[in-house]
Amino acid sequence: QVQLVQSGAEVKKPGSSVKVSCQASGGTFYSDTFSWVRQAPGQGLEWMGRIIPIVDTAMYAQRFQGRVNITADKFTRTAYMDLSSLRFEDTAVYYCARDLAGLHNGMDVWGQGTTVIVSS
Amino acid sequence: QSVLTQPPSVSGAPGQRVTISCRGGSSNIGANFAVHWYQQLPGTVPKLLIYENNNRPSGVPDRFSGSKSGSSASLAITGLQAEDEADYYCQSFDSDVSGMIFGGGTKLTVL
């Protein structure tokens, strides 16, 4: 049974960067893929991108291209989401989630979420 | 504005059947990409409810079902219960943006 545990809440200044981690226990990290999804206060879900650890390849939502970097460390079974040039509107809860096997599939296991607040 | 369009809210009485629509286009649902549905209870993490249009993960009651036709999909909930009150999101892949997309979400109120 896969469980995902994310790093703690962060408060960041505009223009800075934040790196959120997501450690997996159970399952086969190497052959899984992991997505990052965020949810601004009172808003809906927004997919940011995903990492495929087995080929060390990430793909990103167009609106985050150039500002987000998703990586994975197979040895520590940890995925990371690094978001730079933070703006006030990046204030949100950031979730990592495991993708079901198969192309463009849903996400069946979610981390607990990491609150990121961008404030001056 | 989401590429997948959901009604902002739906409601129903206990025991009734409700449906939540998810309207897409030719670059997502209409291109035969699968639709997935999530339930988010107040203050909690989203939960996968339906995957690949009409499949339920283990543990999801058969009161929940999904369907897809053309460029649209629907989530149906029968025998509505108070604990079904939540936000529901559809998701698919969009070839125009080359990424996964979510609908704007639908708030279900159990009267």
Interface residues (C-beta under 8 A of the other chain):
Chain A: S35 V37 G44 L45 E46 W47 G49 R50 M59 Y60 A61 Q62 Y95 A97 L100 G102 L103 H104 N105 G106 M107 D108 W110 G111 Q112 G113
Chain B: S2 F33 A34 H36 Y38 Q40 V45 P46 K47 L48 I50 Y51 E52 P57 D87 Y89 Q91 S92 F93 V97 S98 G99 M100 I101 F102 G103 G104 G105
